[in-house]
């Protein structure tokens, strides 16, 4: 049973080049609510193929908590996102319908249309919502936290300063790795 700490509020997720987290020691025991989040550039793969890809609009948010209870850890996170990107004509030679089909392999809600003037090429919108629940055990050494959950082991650089916890996942080669950094506040 989780402690009653209330309900975490939604926070906006910024995107871009998120801060690295230098591990530092600190007490993790207790309940933490997400209060800030940054996602590494979600267009990085597109930009590596075509540097002209641009974001037309983007809104993302999350709400959630992490509970460190003895050696157990419980995470519950809800996310929402809506992003429109532009692939200019120089990047959209396959056509909007083919690009949409390719995007739907990763994001089933992807929709691409001919770009509205003054843009050229294709405007593609992706949206979604998800809930992530994870229960496992945790250990910490020098601010590096290892979470062992069914079918996966994840590592995070963490730093606790007062009632603030900053973390960034450092797990290598794991599908679903959280790319970015988050700040949580102790409840």
N, C-alpha and C positions, 0 to 999 in steps of 0.2 A: 504494500500500500504506500503510495506516494504521499508526502506531506502536503497539507492544504496550504498552498502559497498563493492562491488566487489564479487568475487567468492571464497569461501573457498577452500583451497587445501586439498588433501588427507593426512591423518596422519596414521601411523602404530599403530595398537592396540597390546599392550603387554598383556600377560596373566600370571596369577599366583595369588598371594595374593596381592590384591590392597590395597592401603592406605585407612584408614578411613578418614572421613572429619569431623573435629570439627567445628560446626557452628560458624560463626562470622559475625558481621554486616558489611555492605558494600553496596555501591550504585550499583544497578543492571540495572538501566535504560540504554537502548542503544542496540547496536548490538554486539554480541559476536560470534567468530569463534572457533570451536573445534581445538585445537593445540596439544593435547596429550590425550591418552585414555588407560585405563587398564581394562581388563575384568577378573573378578574373575575366577578361574580355571573352564573351561567348562567341564572338566572330573571329577569333584567332585562326581557326582552321580555314575559314573562307578567305581571310586576309592573306594567308600564306599562298593561296592560289590566285587571288586577285586583290591587290591593295586598294582598289577603288570601291570596295564594298563599304556601304555606310549605313548607319542606324538612322531611320526616319523617326521612329518613336519607340520608347521602351518604358514599361513600368513593371516592377517586380517587388514582391513583398514576402515576408515570412513572419511567422509567429511560432514560438516554441520554448521549450525548457529542457534543461539537462539536470538530472538529479544524481549526485554522487552519494550513495548510501552504503557505507562500509566499503566492501570490495565490489559492490554492484553499481552499475551505471544504467540509467534509463534516459533515453532521448526521445522526444516527441516534437516534430517540426511539421508545420503546414506551409506550403509555398504556393504562390500564384505568380504568373508572368504573362505578359502580352508585349510582343516586340514585332516591329515592322522594320525590315531591312531592304535596302535597294541594291540590286546587282545591276550595274550599268550595262549597256549594250555590249561593251568590251568583255564583260564577264558572263553574259547571258546567251551565248551563241547556241546553247542547247535548246533554248526556248523556255518559256515560263512553265508550261505543263510538265516538261521533263524535269526541270529544277524542282517543281512541287513534288513530283513522284520521288525524287531523290531525298528531299527534306523529310517526307513522310516516313521514310525508313527509320528516322530518329525521333521525329515529332509528328504523330499522326494527325494533328490539327493544322499542319502547314497548309497555307493557301497562297498561291502566287498568281498575280495578274500583271498585265502590261502596266508599266509605271505611269503615273500621272505626270503631266508636264509641270515643271520643267525637267523632271528626272527622265532618264531613258532606261531601257531594259525592263527589269522585272522588280516589282515590289512584292515581297513575301512576308506574310504575317504568321507568326507562331504563337500559340498560347497554350496554357495548361495550368493545372493545379495538381498538387500531390501532397500526400501525407506520408511522413517517414517515422516509423517507430522502431527503435532499436533497444534491446535489453542485452546486457552482457556483464562482463567483469572488467575491471580496470586496474592498472598499476601505473605508477609514476616514478620517474627517475630524472632528477634535474630539470623538470618542466616538460619532459617528453612523456606524454600519456599514451599508453597502449590499451586499446579496447578490444577485448576478445568477445565476439558475438557469434551466434550460429553461422557457420560457413564463411566467416571472414575475420581477419585481424586487421585493425586499423591503427595508425599512429598519428598523433597530433602534437605539434609544438604548442605549448601553452605558457601563458605568463599571467600570474595573479598579482594585481596591485590594489590593495585595499579591497573594495567590494566589486572590482572589475576583473573579468577574466577575458583575455584575448586568446583566440585559438586559430590554428590553420592546419588542415590535414596535410600530412606529408607521406601518406601511404603511396608507394609506387605501384604502377601497373595494376590498378584495380578499377574496374568499370564502376562508375557511380561515385568516384572520388569527388569530394567537395572541393572545388577549385575556387579558392578565395579565403577571406578571413572574416571572423565574426567576433563581436564583443557581446559578452553576457554580464548581467549585473546580479549579484547575490541577493536573494530574497530573505 
